[in-house]
Amino acid sequence: MTYRTLVFDFDGTIADTLGETRRIFNQIAPDYGIRQIEEHELDGLRHLSLKQLLDHLDIPKRRVPALISRGTGLMRGNITRLRMIEGMSEVLMEMRRHVHSFGILTSNASSNVDLFLRTHGMREQFDFISSTSKLTGKAKHLKAIRKTFSLRPEQMLYIGDEIRDVKAAQKADIPIAAVTWGFNSRESLAAENPDHLFTRPADFLTLL
């Protein structure tokens, strides 16, 4: 393993939160004058970047922080009932044996992630949970994490399921593994040229 630190996104990468996220979004959208998302739209939305998604749903950028804050607060009520991505727990425990540190960088609330991991018996595997309320603020946090652990860029790997995760890692000059079981489609992720593209959790073992 050439990577010393693995940093994971949470929603869609470790936790199967897509259905819950849509449910919460549709619950609060009317309060902000935003239309709800129909189930038949989901496949099409998976091909969109963050900017394209906000434009498609006609969500003003200024509304995003409030939506995230309220949404993550509501998610806490059901977080213990959400599933981990099938096969992730076994892969995480195996990968943890081969790296120096494990962490999470997410737009979700740190308290939600902590509670989810404890529910699934996985909290002790992670050294840190970092949260950013800005959908496009991950690059700055990735740079800070790298400096905290005194790592060269090539020694750290970020893992995420969205185009914005790929772009954030590339902006931070850090290798990125994109996973196709989350929000964005395989085709849209591949178009961003990630360092690794995984279609199932077991693919992580190819890094060993």
C-alpha positions in Angstrom: 0.0 0.0 0.0 1.6 3.3 -1.1 -1.0 5.4 0.7 -0.4 6.2 4.4 -3.8 7.9 5.0 -7.2 7.1 3.5 -9.9 9.8 3.8 -13.5 8.8 2.9 -16.6 10.8 2.0 -19.6 9.6 4.0 -22.9 10.0 2.2 -23.2 7.5 -0.7 -19.6 6.2 -0.1 -19.9 4.5 3.2 -23.5 5.1 4.1 -26.5 4.4 1.9 -28.2 7.8 2.4 -29.6 8.6 -1.0 -33.2 7.6 -0.3 -33.1 9.4 3.1 -31.5 12.5 1.5 -34.3 12.7 -1.1 -37.0 12.2 1.5 -35.6 15.0 3.7 -35.1 17.3 0.7 -38.7 16.8 -0.4 -39.9 17.5 3.1 -38.2 20.8 3.4 -38.1 22.0 -0.2 -41.5 23.7 -0.1 -40.3 25.9 2.8 -37.7 27.4 0.5 -39.8 27.6 -2.6 -37.9 24.8 -4.3 -39.6 22.0 -6.2 -39.4 18.4 -5.0 -37.5 15.6 -6.7 -39.5 12.8 -8.2 -38.1 9.2 -8.1 -38.1 8.9 -11.9 -35.7 11.9 -12.0 -32.9 10.2 -10.0 -31.2 8.4 -12.8 -30.9 11.5 -14.9 -29.6 13.6 -11.9 -26.8 11.1 -11.4 -25.1 12.5 -14.6 -25.0 16.1 -13.4 -22.3 18.1 -11.7 -23.1 20.1 -8.6 -23.6 23.3 -10.6 -25.7 21.5 -13.2 -27.8 19.9 -10.4 -28.4 23.3 -8.7 -29.4 24.9 -12.0 -31.6 22.0 -12.9 -33.5 22.1 -9.6 -33.4 25.9 -9.7 -31.8 26.1 -6.3 -30.1 29.5 -5.6 -26.5 28.9 -4.3 -27.3 31.2 -1.3 -29.9 28.6 -0.1 -27.5 25.7 0.0 -26.0 26.3 3.5 -29.4 26.5 5.1 -30.6 23.4 3.2 -27.5 21.4 4.4 -27.8 22.6 8.0 -31.5 21.8 8.3 -31.2 18.5 6.3 -28.4 17.1 8.4 -30.3 18.0 11.5 -33.3 16.1 10.3 -31.1 13.2 9.2 -30.0 12.6 12.8 -33.4 11.3 13.7 -33.0 8.3 11.3 -29.2 7.9 11.1 -29.1 4.7 13.2 -31.6 3.0 10.9 -29.6 3.7 7.7 -27.6 0.9 6.1 -23.9 0.8 5.4 -23.0 0.2 1.7 -23.0 -3.6 1.4 -19.5 -5.0 1.7 -18.0 -1.8 3.0 -17.5 -2.8 6.6 -15.4 -5.9 5.7 -13.3 -3.9 3.3 -12.8 -1.0 5.7 -11.5 -3.3 8.4 -9.1 -5.0 6.0 -7.8 -1.7 4.5 -7.3 -0.2 8.0 -4.7 -2.8 8.7 -2.5 -1.5 5.9 -2.5 2.3 6.4 -1.3 4.7 9.1 -4.5 6.6 9.5 -8.2 6.6 8.5 -10.5 9.6 8.3 -13.8 11.0 7.0 -14.4 14.3 5.3 -18.0 15.0 4.7 -20.7 17.7 4.1 -22.8 15.8 6.7 -22.7 16.7 10.4 -19.8 15.1 12.3 -22.3 14.0 15.0 -24.4 12.1 12.4 -21.3 10.3 11.1 -20.1 9.5 14.6 -23.5 8.0 15.6 -23.8 6.0 12.4 -20.3 4.5 12.8 -20.9 3.7 16.4 -24.2 2.0 15.5 -22.4 -0.2 13.0 -19.5 -0.9 15.3 -17.0 1.0 13.1 -16.1 4.2 15.0 -12.8 2.8 16.4 -11.5 2.3 12.9 -11.4 6.0 12.2 -8.9 8.5 13.6 -10.9 11.6 12.7 -14.2 12.9 11.3 -14.0 16.3 9.6 -17.1 18.2 8.3 -17.6 21.2 6.0 -20.8 23.0 5.5 -19.7 24.2 2.1 -20.5 21.9 -0.8 -17.4 23.1 -2.6 -15.1 23.5 0.5 -13.4 20.1 0.6 -10.2 21.0 -1.2 -9.2 23.3 1.6 -9.9 20.7 4.2 -8.0 18.0 2.3 -4.9 20.2 2.2 -5.3 20.8 6.0 -5.6 17.1 6.7 -2.5 16.4 4.6 -0.5 19.0 6.6 -1.8 17.7 9.9 -0.4 14.2 9.2 2.8 15.6 7.5 2.1 13.7 4.3 3.3 14.2 0.7 0.3 14.5 -1.7 0.9 11.0 -3.1 0.7 9.4 0.4 -3.0 10.4 0.9 -6.1 9.1 -1.0 -9.5 10.7 -0.9 -12.5 8.4 -1.7 -15.9 9.8 -2.8 -18.9 9.2 -4.9 -19.5 12.6 -6.5 -18.0 14.7 -9.2 -17.3 17.4 -6.7 -15.2 15.0 -4.6 -13.0 14.3 -7.6 -12.7 18.0 -8.4 -11.9 18.8 -4.7 -9.1 16.2 -4.6 -7.6 17.3 -7.9 -7.7 20.9 -6.7 -5.9 19.9 -3.5 -3.4 17.9 -5.6 -4.3 14.7 -3.8 -5.1 11.3 -5.5 -8.8 10.4 -5.7 -10.7 7.1 -5.9 -14.2 7.6 -7.3 -16.8 5.0 -6.3 -19.8 4.3 -8.6 -22.3 3.1 -6.1 -23.2 6.5 -4.7 -24.8 9.6 -6.3 -22.9 10.3 -9.5 -22.9 7.8 -12.4 -19.9 5.8 -13.5 -19.8 7.7 -16.8 -19.8 11.1 -15.2 -17.1 10.2 -12.7 -14.9 8.5 -15.4 -15.1 11.7 -17.4 -13.3 13.6 -14.6 -10.3 11.2 -14.8 -10.0 10.0 -11.2 -6.9 8.1 -10.2 -9.0 5.1 -9.4 -12.6 4.1 -10.3 -14.2 1.4 -8.2 -17.5 -0.3 -9.0 -17.8 -2.4 -5.8 -16.2 -2.1 -2.4 -14.0 -5.2 -2.9 -12.2 -3.2 -5.6 -10.4 -1.3 -2.8 -8.4 -4.5 -2.2 -6.6 -4.0 -5.5 -4.7 -1.2 -3.8 -2.9 -3.7 -1.5 
